[in-house]
């Protein structure tokens, strides 16, 4: 099943008309346990960048 994308039209979501968008988190921290605590060892980035309408949650593309 193909995923449906909505366009951004005149700066707004084509589905609901909202003008604010959010990105999917594209990084995460790698943690290690040291000295009795979790500590950030390093951060890795995901090359996949997705944008969603903040109001209705649909994935949008420019």
Long-range contacts (C-beta under 8 A, 24 or more apart in sequence): 3-59, 4-58, 5-58, 5-59, 5-60, 5-61, 6-53, 6-58, 6-59, 6-60, 6-61, 7-60, 7-61, 7-62, 8-60, 8-61, 8-62, 13-53, 13-55, 13-56, 13-58, 13-60, 14-60, 15-53, 15-56, 15-58, 16-53, 16-55, 16-56, 16-58, 18-53, 18-54, 18-55, 18-56, 20-53, 20-54, 20-55, 21-51, 21-52, 21-53, 21-54, 21-60, 22-51, 22-52, 22-54, 23-49, 23-50, 23-51, 23-52, 24-48, 24-49, 24-50, 24-51, 24-52, 26-50
